């Protein structure tokens, strides 16, 4: 498939996923990976940097870990969550400091580190998308990330802060 068609497919998949949630984004992942593979080869590409960073994370082989994540956006402000990941998938999450379990419906939208990288890569390929992030000093995961789906819109961004990582 040529790059323009792949890009259109990936953008359409991401637009649908924005309305259907993280589960749909994961279903769109094959198209997004095809797009990312083409972009990753462009020297100096910010998306290419993200793809390479995700590969460094994958290369660590860490599949069981936990961390605390804070997510802030115009549409959703909630307590930070302590997230437990087993074999690469979210196993459980509790709001912190309250200790209240995250409900099953909400749990499907809590990102693992892999899913956060996927969201960052997908949004960075949008025509008006932009991602800024800071890697952790000890492990190759995003410690801070600011994802803007459309830089021309006021409330299309979300910020993540990951801390207390252990495996």
Phi, psi and omega per residue, in radians:
X1 nan 2.375 -3.109
X2 -1.322 2.795 -3.026
X3 -1.047 -0.769 -3.139
X4 -1.083 -0.707 3.116
X5 -1.156 -0.722 3.124
X6 -1.095 -0.734 3.127
X7 -1.088 -0.797 3.125
X8 -1.074 -0.750 3.126
X9 -1.085 -0.765 -3.127
X10 -1.148 -0.737 3.138
X11 -1.129 -0.755 3.118
X12 -1.099 -0.745 3.125
X13 -1.081 -0.710 3.132
X14 -1.175 -0.697 3.103
X15 -1.071 -0.742 3.098
X16 -1.143 -0.707 -3.107
X17 -1.137 -0.585 3.127
X18 -1.035 -0.568 -3.120
X19 -1.536 -0.441 -3.056
X20 -1.765 -0.170 3.086
X21 1.732 -3.088 -3.050
X22 -1.087 -0.630 -3.129
X23 -1.002 -0.752 3.116
X24 -1.178 -0.612 3.092
X25 -1.068 -0.711 3.113
X26 -1.144 -0.595 3.072
X27 -1.182 -0.510 3.136
X28 -1.444 -0.098 -3.027
X29 -0.959 -0.729 -3.140
X30 -0.989 -0.759 3.121
X31 -1.144 -0.677 -3.141
X32 -1.160 -0.651 3.126
X33 -1.180 -0.668 3.062
X34 -1.048 -0.774 3.111
X35 -1.083 -0.817 -3.107
X36 -1.097 -0.647 -3.134
X37 -1.062 -0.689 3.110
X38 -1.224 -0.707 -3.107
X39 -1.269 -0.572 -3.070
X40 -1.059 -0.385 -3.087
X41 -1.484 -0.169 3.121
X42 -1.359 2.060 -3.132
X43 -1.033 2.371 3.097
X44 1.397 0.007 -3.136
X45 -1.192 2.233 3.114
X46 -1.137 -0.632 3.081
X47 -1.162 -0.679 3.085
X48 -1.060 -0.675 3.088
X49 -1.085 -0.719 3.120
X50 -1.145 -0.731 3.124
X51 -1.086 -0.756 3.127
X52 -1.170 -0.658 3.102
X53 -1.120 -0.736 3.101
X54 -1.085 -0.691 3.128
X55 -1.110 -0.680 3.084
X56 -1.087 -0.702 3.085
X57 -1.085 -0.844 -3.141
X58 -1.032 -0.708 -3.117
X59 -1.111 -0.357 3.096
X60 -1.171 -0.428 -3.125
X61 1.307 0.155 -3.137
X62 -1.334 2.010 -3.123
X63 -2.059 -0.322 3.098
X64 -2.062 2.058 -3.099
X65 -2.806 3.002 3.047
X66 -2.497 2.714 -3.135
X67 -2.817 2.934 3.022
X68 -1.919 2.315 -3.136
X69 -2.171 2.381 2.999
X70 -1.985 2.358 3.131
X71 -2.235 2.231 -3.110
X72 -2.273 2.250 3.022
X73 -2.666 3.013 -3.135
X74 -1.113 -0.557 -3.032
X75 -1.601 -0.288 -3.022
X76 -2.617 2.033 3.010
X77 -2.221 2.104 -3.084
X78 -2.473 2.999 3.085
X79 -1.063 2.742 3.004
X80 -1.105 2.786 3.133
X81 -2.178 2.364 2.976
X82 -1.585 2.066 -2.992
X83 -1.954 2.347 3.069
X84 -1.974 2.206 -3.134
X85 -2.011 2.236 3.093
X86 -2.134 2.237 3.140
X87 0.901 0.694 3.063
X88 1.445 -0.077 -3.109
X89 -2.047 2.611 3.103
X90 -1.094 2.182 3.118
X91 -1.690 -0.762 3.131
X92 -2.827 2.882 3.069
X93 -2.697 2.500 3.090
X94 -2.290 2.463 3.045
X95 -1.201 2.516 3.127
X96 -2.249 2.309 0.354
X97 -1.651 -0.034 -3.023
X98 -1.161 -0.514 -3.115
X99 1.448 0.037 3.135
X100 -1.178 2.262 3.098
X101 -1.109 2.505 3.054
X102 -1.325 2.261 -3.100
X103 -1.126 2.718 -3.072
X104 -1.012 -0.697 -3.141
X105 -1.076 -0.746 -3.127
X106 -1.323 -0.541 -3.095
X107 -1.031 -0.588 -3.123
X108 -1.148 -0.297 3.120
X109 -1.736 0.006 3.116
X110 -1.406 2.160 -3.069
X111 -1.469 2.416 2.869
X112 -1.340 3.071 3.099
X113 -1.132 -0.691 3.077
X114 -1.038 -0.798 -3.124
X115 -1.153 -0.617 3.093
X116 -1.132 -0.772 3.064
X117 -1.021 -0.777 -3.135
X118 -1.052 -0.743 3.116
X119 -1.105 -0.739 -3.138
X120 -1.112 -0.779 -3.136
X121 -1.116 -0.822 -3.117
X122 -1.073 -0.782 -3.114
X123 -1.215 -0.552 -3.136
X124 -1.240 -0.311 3.123
X125 -1.562 -0.157 3.108
X126 -1.189 2.594 -3.098
X127 -0.959 -0.638 -3.135
X128 -2.012 0.304 -3.135
X129 -1.465 2.694 3.094
X130 -2.661 2.449 3.112
X131 -2.275 2.294 2.963
X132 -2.140 2.490 -3.089
X133 -2.714 2.805 3.114
X134 -2.186 2.122 3.116
X135 -1.327 2.675 3.036
X136 -1.181 2.602 -3.107
X137 -1.264 -0.543 -3.036
X138 -1.732 -0.552 -3.111
X139 -2.258 2.607 -3.069
X140 -1.447 1.115 3.040
X141 -2.236 2.770 -3.138
X142 -1.308 2.036 3.107
X143 -1.390 -0.642 3.067
X144 -2.358 2.439 3.104
X145 -2.546 2.416 3.054
X146 -2.160 2.025 -3.053
X147 -1.951 2.080 3.074
X148 -1.964 2.080 -3.140
X149 -1.326 -0.547 3.141
X150 -2.632 1.870 -3.060
X151 -1.129 -0.272 -3.140
X152 -1.533 -0.105 -3.134
X153 -1.848 2.541 -3.074
X154 -1.208 -0.763 -2.968
X155 -2.010 0.646 -3.119
X156 -1.774 0.297 -3.056
X157 -2.058 2.766 3.087
X158 -2.502 2.490 3.118
X159 -2.030 2.474 3.108
X160 -2.144 2.535 3.034
X161 -2.384 2.045 3.122
X162 -1.838 2.357 3.122
X163 -2.601 3.035 3.096
X164 0.969 0.693 3.121
X165 -1.254 2.374 2.996
X166 -2.635 2.733 3.116
X167 -2.503 nan nan
